[in-house]
């Protein structure tokens, strides 16, 4: 999906956006992450439709912001690519809003030990590990993205959905997992090596959908 030239343009766009946003490129990710963590803890402590909806609403807002950051980078990505990327993230927001309305996803601590710890790993990897990995691989601010951008946010969201199996937003789970494999893999292979983490999250999402296909898509049994 992304070649080396396109990936280099993306990295230039990241630098341009961070320099344009200034201190807000740090403040907004912290605010978004704090919001997700606060409502995640609420949902874990008191699983309910209301708390699930509040957490999903925060993610929906973050994806609206993420789509906007891609759209305004059209001078680097090209108008068609920027519009397509923005619409892709806004479609995630739309599916999250539908989830809030129709109560598809039940946010909870999974009773399945493997799913529980895998879920926690990716939730926190998207928020905390992603920027650490960027720096470990030689990337420095302003050539870095934080929670609120597509890749780290989606890593976290995949983690959330893994822990919610079998009661998950099925079209959203399919969409973001497959896109993570394709986008994360191609971007990582083209030079932005930190996105191997994005691809890994997608791979786990796809594998778990296969392993728990019957529970997710057919019977909706509780996974043990």
C-alpha positions as CSV (number, residue, x, y, z in Angstrom):
1,X,0.0,0.0,0.0
2,X,2.8,2.5,0.9
3,X,6.2,2.6,-0.9
4,X,9.3,4.3,0.4
5,X,8.6,7.6,-1.3
6,X,5.1,7.8,0.2
7,X,6.4,6.9,3.6
8,X,9.0,9.6,3.4
9,X,6.3,12.1,2.5
10,X,4.3,10.9,5.5
11,X,7.3,11.5,7.8
12,X,7.7,15.0,6.4
13,X,4.1,15.6,7.0
14,X,4.5,14.5,10.6
15,X,7.3,17.0,11.1
16,X,5.2,19.8,9.5
17,X,2.2,19.0,11.6
18,X,4.1,18.8,14.9
19,X,5.9,22.1,14.2
20,X,2.6,23.8,13.3
21,X,0.9,22.5,16.4
22,X,3.8,23.3,18.7
23,X,3.1,22.5,22.4
24,X,-0.3,21.2,21.5
25,X,1.3,18.2,19.8
26,X,2.2,17.1,23.3
27,X,-0.9,18.4,25.2
28,X,-3.6,16.8,23.0
29,X,-2.1,13.3,23.1
30,X,-1.9,13.5,26.9
31,X,-5.5,14.7,27.1
32,X,-6.7,11.9,24.8
33,X,-4.7,9.2,26.6
34,X,-5.9,10.5,30.0
35,X,-9.5,10.4,28.8
36,X,-9.2,6.8,27.5
37,X,-7.5,5.6,30.6
38,X,-10.0,7.2,32.9
39,X,-13.0,5.8,31.2
40,X,-11.3,2.4,30.7
41,X,-10.8,2.1,34.5
42,X,-14.4,3.1,35.0
43,X,-15.6,0.4,32.6
44,X,-13.3,-2.2,34.2
45,X,-14.5,-1.3,37.7
46,X,-18.1,-1.0,36.8
47,X,-18.9,-2.8,33.5
48,X,-22.0,-1.2,32.1
49,X,-23.5,0.1,28.8
50,X,-23.0,3.6,30.0
51,X,-19.3,3.2,30.7
52,X,-18.7,1.3,27.5
53,X,-20.4,4.1,25.6
54,X,-18.4,6.8,27.3
55,X,-15.1,5.1,26.5
56,X,-16.1,4.5,22.9
57,X,-17.1,8.2,22.6
58,X,-13.6,9.2,23.6
59,X,-12.2,7.0,20.9
60,X,-14.7,8.4,18.3
61,X,-13.5,11.9,19.2
62,X,-9.9,11.0,18.8
63,X,-10.5,9.5,15.4
64,X,-12.2,12.7,14.3
65,X,-9.1,14.6,15.3
66,X,-6.8,12.0,13.6
67,X,-8.8,12.3,10.4
68,X,-8.4,16.1,10.5
69,X,-4.6,15.9,10.9
70,X,-4.4,13.7,7.8
71,X,-6.7,16.0,5.8
72,X,-4.7,19.1,6.5
73,X,-1.5,17.3,5.4
74,X,-2.8,17.1,1.8
75,X,0.2,19.1,0.5
76,X,2.5,16.2,1.5
77,X,0.3,13.2,0.8
78,X,-1.6,14.6,-2.2
79,X,-5.2,15.6,-2.1
80,X,-6.7,12.3,-3.1
81,X,-4.6,10.3,-0.5
82,X,-5.3,12.8,2.2
83,X,-9.0,12.8,1.6
84,X,-9.0,9.0,1.5
85,X,-7.0,8.7,4.7
86,X,-9.2,11.2,6.5
87,X,-12.4,9.5,5.4
88,X,-10.9,6.2,6.6
89,X,-10.4,7.5,10.1
90,X,-13.8,9.2,10.1
91,X,-15.4,6.0,9.1
92,X,-13.9,4.5,12.2
93,X,-15.6,7.3,14.2
94,X,-18.8,6.6,12.4
95,X,-18.7,2.9,13.3
96,X,-17.9,3.8,16.9
97,X,-21.0,6.1,17.0
98,X,-23.1,3.2,15.6
99,X,-21.6,1.1,18.4
100,X,-22.7,3.6,21.0
101,X,-26.2,3.6,19.6
102,X,-26.6,-0.2,19.1
103,X,-24.5,-1.4,22.0
104,X,-22.3,-3.8,20.0
105,X,-19.2,-3.7,22.2
106,X,-19.1,-4.7,25.9
107,X,-16.0,-3.3,27.5
108,X,-14.9,-5.5,30.3
109,X,-11.9,-7.5,31.7
110,X,-11.9,-10.7,29.8
111,X,-12.3,-13.9,31.7
112,X,-9.8,-15.5,29.2
113,X,-6.3,-15.1,30.6
114,X,-4.6,-14.9,27.2
115,X,-7.1,-12.4,25.8
116,X,-6.9,-10.3,29.0
117,X,-3.2,-9.8,29.0
118,X,-3.0,-9.5,25.2
119,X,-5.7,-6.8,25.4
120,X,-3.8,-4.9,28.1
121,X,-0.6,-5.1,26.2
122,X,-1.9,-3.5,23.1
123,X,-4.0,-0.9,24.9
124,X,-1.0,0.3,26.8
125,X,1.4,-0.3,23.8
126,X,-0.6,2.2,21.8
127,X,-0.5,4.8,24.5
128,X,3.0,4.3,26.1
129,X,5.2,1.8,24.1
130,X,4.7,3.3,20.6
131,X,6.6,6.6,21.3
132,X,9.3,4.7,23.2
133,X,9.7,2.3,20.2
134,X,10.0,5.3,17.9
135,X,12.8,6.8,19.9
136,X,14.5,3.4,20.3
137,X,14.6,3.0,16.5
138,X,16.2,6.4,16.1
139,X,13.3,8.7,15.5
140,X,13.1,12.0,17.4
141,X,10.6,14.7,17.8
142,X,9.2,16.3,15.6
143,X,9.5,13.2,13.5
144,X,7.2,11.2,15.9
145,X,3.5,10.6,16.4
146,X,1.7,10.1,19.6
147,X,-1.7,8.8,20.8
148,X,-4.3,10.5,18.7
149,X,-2.6,9.6,15.4
150,X,-4.0,6.6,13.5
151,X,-1.3,4.0,14.3
152,X,-1.0,4.2,18.1
153,X,-4.7,4.9,18.6
154,X,-5.7,1.9,16.5
155,X,-3.2,-0.4,18.3
156,X,-5.0,0.6,21.5
157,X,-8.4,0.2,20.0
158,X,-7.6,-3.3,18.7
159,X,-6.4,-4.1,22.3
160,X,-9.8,-2.9,23.7
161,X,-11.7,-5.1,21.2
162,X,-9.6,-8.1,21.9
163,X,-10.6,-7.9,25.6
164,X,-14.2,-7.5,24.6
165,X,-14.5,-10.8,22.6
166,X,-17.0,-12.1,21.8
167,X,-19.2,-9.0,22.2
168,X,-17.5,-6.7,19.8
169,X,-18.2,-4.3,16.9
170,X,-17.6,-6.9,14.2
171,X,-17.3,-4.6,11.1
172,X,-15.0,-2.3,13.1
173,X,-12.8,-5.2,14.3
174,X,-12.5,-6.5,10.8
175,X,-11.7,-3.2,9.3
176,X,-9.1,-1.9,11.7
177,X,-7.3,-5.3,12.0
178,X,-6.9,-5.9,8.3
179,X,-5.9,-2.2,7.7
180,X,-3.3,-2.4,10.5
181,X,-1.7,-5.4,8.9
182,X,-1.7,-3.8,5.4
183,X,-0.8,-0.3,6.4
184,X,1.5,-1.0,9.3
185,X,3.3,-3.7,7.4
186,X,3.9,-1.6,4.2
187,X,4.9,1.6,6.1
188,X,7.3,-0.4,8.3
189,X,8.9,-2.1,5.4
190,X,9.3,1.3,3.7
191,X,11.3,2.8,6.5
192,X,9.0,3.7,9.4
193,X,10.0,0.6,11.3
194,X,8.1,1.5,14.4
195,X,5.0,0.6,12.6
196,X,5.8,-3.1,12.9
197,X,4.0,-2.7,16.2
198,X,0.9,-1.5,14.3
199,X,1.1,-4.5,12.0
200,X,1.5,-6.9,15.0
201,X,-1.7,-5.5,16.6
202,X,-3.5,-6.2,13.3
203,X,-2.1,-9.7,13.0
204,X,-3.3,-10.5,16.5
205,X,-6.7,-9.0,15.7
206,X,-7.0,-11.2,12.6
207,X,-5.8,-14.3,14.3
208,X,-8.2,-13.9,17.3
209,X,-11.1,-13.3,14.9
210,X,-10.2,-16.7,13.3
211,X,-9.7,-18.5,16.6
212,X,-12.9,-17.1,18.1
213,X,-14.8,-16.9,14.8
214,X,-17.8,-18.9,16.0
215,X,-18.0,-17.0,19.3
216,X,-17.8,-13.6,17.6
217,X,-19.8,-14.0,14.5
218,X,-22.2,-16.9,15.1
219,X,-23.0,-17.9,18.7
220,X,-21.7,-15.0,20.8
221,X,-20.9,-17.4,23.6
222,X,-18.9,-16.1,26.6
223,X,-15.2,-16.9,25.9
224,X,-13.5,-18.8,28.7
